[in-house]
Amino acid sequence: MKELYRKIPKVDKFLKDQDLLKLLDGYPVFFLKEAVNRVLKEIREGISQGEVKEISYEVLKEKVKEVLEELLRPKLHKVINATGVVLHTNLGRAPLSARAIERIKEVASGYSNLEYDLQEGKRGLRYRNVEWILRELTGAEDVCIVNNNAGAVLLVLSALAKGKEVIVSRGELIEIGGSFRIPDVMAQSGALLKEVGTTNKTHLWDYERAISENTGLLLKVHTSNYKVLGFTSSVSTSELVELGRKHGIPVYEDLGSGSFIDVRNLGFSYEPTVQEVLKAGVDVVSFSGDKLLGASQAGIILGKKEFLEKIKRHPLNRALRVDKLTLAALEATLTCYLDKELVFKEIPVWNLLSQSKDEILRKAKELLKELELKKFEGKAFLVEDEAEVGGGALPLQKLPTYCVSVEVKGLSSEEIDERMRSLKVPVIGRIKEDRYLLDMLTVFEDEIPFIVEGLLRI
Ligand SMILES: *Cc1c(COP(=O)(O)O)cnc(C)c1O
């Protein structure tokens, strides 16, 4: 045993190894030291337990290489979404368009006129690049952009209703995950929640009866991730607007996803668009940038100047400020909406949602063909199924899709899933009725070779 310990190469030998240094590619030597230490620790343990009988530098070097590659890999990286959920919160929600990425690259790689007015040669307004497009697209009087829609809700409530009552239907007291609950956000903002109606039914007179001199806001919240079905009724935006006008109380709608496109175009069931909500006369509306809009994470607040000015002046607005990268992506994405055809062609979310069944089938067949060509030893076959939009958008909408179901001898569907998740480019599929499925609706064409390689490897 002593002999074996003595044979363990010195750390320095690895640190001077040109192959390993090349692999390091200019990254801090820390990573190589860490990899060597981990491998040597393991080998010492192996010796003490009598499992290691031989020491070879070359074998150890291979191990160091493996560990080093793993350590050098960024912890945040690409995965392939084969879950069929288009807006998957755990997988980064909306993928960005090529145009948006180009804009991010330009703005990020050097200085920009983020807050600089080039004409005047002095400080300019941070959000002017997206304000004009949003006004153009929606007809809103004024615009405020914050970090995300949760922040937008907190800011609007704080700025317009602190210390005052906010009337909201019991059917809309939502939780959207990540512990974002309307009553909690309300408490945090200093506004007082006044819930009216019941879970399934809320009438206009419920709101009207609750109005007092201390009412600050009428709030409508989009029930993003569920629907109350059956014996139900809720108050429409325009009815609420009318009531607000009568009593001089502003109306705010948290639209959640907030689409600019009428989803009936895709054969989906009706959802109000941002434009429609504004047209109905709400004073303020907010929604996310990275749900159906298909842009970067942001909370977009639109509405009447009178209220938007209060919102913009609130100190929380500064605390929820968005970054230049977000603004670059938002501008590029919003620009597409000036031409609907561009939306479906260029914005990945809409591109995925508007695929025909045939297009999805083509991707599935391509995957199957490649697997056959490369002599995949497992079984792979076509399955028809249903995918979903996700991200708290269109909760009941099912999207017809094609999946490739995979079976590998000696592996359970959970084991296949686990192995696919641990690939260099991890593939996230879904398991349904004990079958491992790769939903081709959310897989991009250029990702198919990675899936093929992954399946051959497992
Ligand atoms: C998604 C959602 C939010 C939160 O938006 P984020 O951009 O995720 O912060 C708030 N309200 C509703 C109704 C939502 O659907």
The ligand as an SDF file (V2000), in Angstrom:
LIG
                    3D

 15 15  0  0  0  0  0  0  0  0999 V2000
  -47.1940   34.9140  -14.8300 C   0  0  0  0  0  0  0  0  0  0  0  0
  -48.0820   35.8120  -14.0740 C   0  0  0  0  0  0  0  0  0  0  0  0
  -47.5590   36.7770  -13.1850 C   0  0  0  0  0  0  0  0  0  0  0  0
  -46.0900   36.8900  -12.9130 C   0  0  0  0  0  0  0  0  0  0  0  0
  -45.3750   37.2440  -14.0450 O   0  0  0  0  0  0  0  0  0  0  0  0
  -43.7800   37.0530  -14.0800 P   0  0  0  0  0  0  0  0  0  0  0  0
  -43.3810   37.7520  -15.3330 O   0  0  0  0  0  0  0  0  0  0  0  0
  -43.5280   35.5980  -14.0610 O   0  0  0  0  0  0  0  0  0  0  0  0
  -43.2410   37.7380  -12.8690 O   0  0  0  0  0  0  0  0  0  0  0  0
  -48.4420   37.5980  -12.5190 C   0  0  0  0  0  0  0  0  0  0  0  0
  -49.7630   37.4830  -12.7150 N   0  0  0  0  0  0  0  0  0  0  0  0
  -50.2960   36.5830  -13.5540 C   0  0  0  0  0  0  0  0  0  0  0  0
  -51.7740   36.5220  -13.7220 C   0  0  0  0  0  0  0  0  0  0  0  0
  -49.4710   35.7080  -14.2600 C   0  0  0  0  0  0  0  0  0  0  0  0
  -49.9860   34.7960  -15.0990 O   0  0  0  0  0  0  0  0  0  0  0  0
  1  2  1  0
  2  3  1  0
  2 14  2  0
  3  4  1  0
  3 10  2  0
  4  5  1  0
  5  6  1  0
  6  7  2  0
  6  8  1  0
  6  9  1  0
 10 11  1  0
 11 12  2  0
 12 13  1  0
 12 14  1  0
 14 15  1  0
M  END
$$$$
